[in-house]
Amino acid sequence: MTVKFYKQDHQVPLEMHKVRIVQKLYLPPIEERVRKINEAGNNTFLLQNRDVFMDMLTDSGVNAMSDLQQAAMLRADDAYAGSETCNRLKAALLDVFGTPFFLPAHQGRACENILSEAYVKPGMICPMNFHFTTAKAHITRCGGEVIELVRKEGLEPVNNEPFKGNFDIPRLKALIDERKKDIAFLRIETGTNLIGGQPISMENMLEVLSICRREGIRSVIDASLLQDNLYFIKTREPEYKHAPLRDIMHKLAEACDIIYFSSRKLGFSRGGAIITMHENIYRELMEFVPLYEGFLTYGGMEVRSMEAMAQGLYETLDMEVISQGPIFIEALVRELVDYGVPMIEPAGGLGAHINASAFLDGRIPSNQYPAGALASALYIAGGIRGMERGSISEQREPDGTERYAELELLRLAVPRRVFTLSQIKYCADRVKWLFDNRELIGGLKWIEEPSVLRFFFGRLAPTSDWQDKLARKFREDFGDSL
Ligand SMILES: *Cc1c(COP(=O)(O)O)cnc(C)c1O
């Protein structure tokens, strides 16, 4: 199933596709990188893409499409009602998931809006393995509360657990005993985005879902990151080693009430979908689509994206396709761990995560934002754009005090099928150099701090001239290299 290399201890990730369209990249010299990151307020969200060599900000909407997806987009049938594109997407969903009912939405969070509007009332709770930002925002906006039930290993930076995203079943049972009548729905996130893309096992999902069935609790699967999770089920859960991917997806769809996903991730496209086997659920939710999204045949999606989604979903049934993300991430994590860089382990889906506090030896206090400082330093070191997942991404308490994140992480997303192995090796190389020069990295302080979504729009400055020192060291070590 995987191609083995001669005399190599580790699996070398091999691209099972060839590149036929390319985008020229630009790597600015390091002095310019220092200038650019400061123009961007040391916030990688504010960097211009033309100044970024490796864009590892996110895996959302930036995955490479296949030739067949591009071809499918050409035949998109742009009709308001009764479009053939909609029929083709419905057919793909029925084939891949076995779900006959489909509601379109413009992206993943739009599905969350609809589900929360329909089912969450003030005082209700939504148990889940772990929250995702937009899911939580919609649930709390409707007066609900998110209760996280991930097993405790999920929150430890390093251990050997193959499924760190699993539910803690005893805690779920205790919660049901106590508050069953308050549960709006239970949400399973397949591939926990915010704790390192860590997967959940089929065994755990089926157990949780059978409890829901027995207790009459509505169950929802967020399948946005299902593609990577399927790869981990196939490779880490022996019972499913030989199970066809389609069978696994059908089994999941049968066991739960509702599946939704962002097609910016699942299906290498744009858009989103809510799917179900149950007509009554479809009827409960359908009124919200024309209200918030668009007519039931497109739900705010562009028809070409729908064609790309349909084809992309079929490609999700191919192990050689879905393995590409995880095996490149694993290669990056392994190379860095072997060098001594503190990473979240084991490697998960969507990207590699550096433990920034440990990377900086706990030297930078939380109020100088270790993960943000490391994100800035990595852009300077290599023109690489990661995403801060630490205290900058938190919001202050209503009284203005800081809420510091439990973990200060720098996420390096690996968009699927986008980077080659030499680019991944370049990234590892610059992280290693930075690690050896970590004592040069200093903190950040706010110069503009918006009261909401500060991680998107806020601007920071270095607390000293550490960035110039880092650039000088780079010149000493690399000469006139970019
Ligand atoms: C990205 C994501 C979403 C939201 O999807 P958008 O298309 O960005 O709105 C929801 N859940 C998970 C797990 C995600 O990764």
The ligand as an SDF file (V2000), in Angstrom:
LIG
                    3D

 15 15  0  0  0  0  0  0  0  0999 V2000
  -12.5770   24.6150    9.4060 C   0  0  0  0  0  0  0  0  0  0  0  0
  -13.4610   23.9060   10.2940 C   0  0  0  0  0  0  0  0  0  0  0  0
  -14.7920   24.3140   10.4840 C   0  0  0  0  0  0  0  0  0  0  0  0
  -15.3540   25.5600    9.8340 C   0  0  0  0  0  0  0  0  0  0  0  0
  -15.3480   25.4850    8.4480 O   0  0  0  0  0  0  0  0  0  0  0  0
  -15.3050   26.8050    7.5450 P   0  0  0  0  0  0  0  0  0  0  0  0
  -15.5140   26.3050    6.1730 O   0  0  0  0  0  0  0  0  0  0  0  0
  -13.9650   27.4350    7.7620 O   0  0  0  0  0  0  0  0  0  0  0  0
  -16.3970   27.6910    8.0130 O   0  0  0  0  0  0  0  0  0  0  0  0
  -15.5690   23.5530   11.3300 C   0  0  0  0  0  0  0  0  0  0  0  0
  -15.0820   22.4820   11.9710 N   0  0  0  0  0  0  0  0  0  0  0  0
  -13.8130   22.0720   11.8170 C   0  0  0  0  0  0  0  0  0  0  0  0
  -13.3450   20.8570   12.5350 C   0  0  0  0  0  0  0  0  0  0  0  0
  -12.9550   22.7570   10.9790 C   0  0  0  0  0  0  0  0  0  0  0  0
  -11.6890   22.3410   10.8510 O   0  0  0  0  0  0  0  0  0  0  0  0
  1  2  1  0
  2  3  1  0
  2 14  2  0
  3  4  1  0
  3 10  2  0
  4  5  1  0
  5  6  1  0
  6  7  2  0
  6  8  1  0
  6  9  1  0
 10 11  1  0
 11 12  2  0
 12 13  1  0
 12 14  1  0
 14 15  1  0
M  END
$$$$
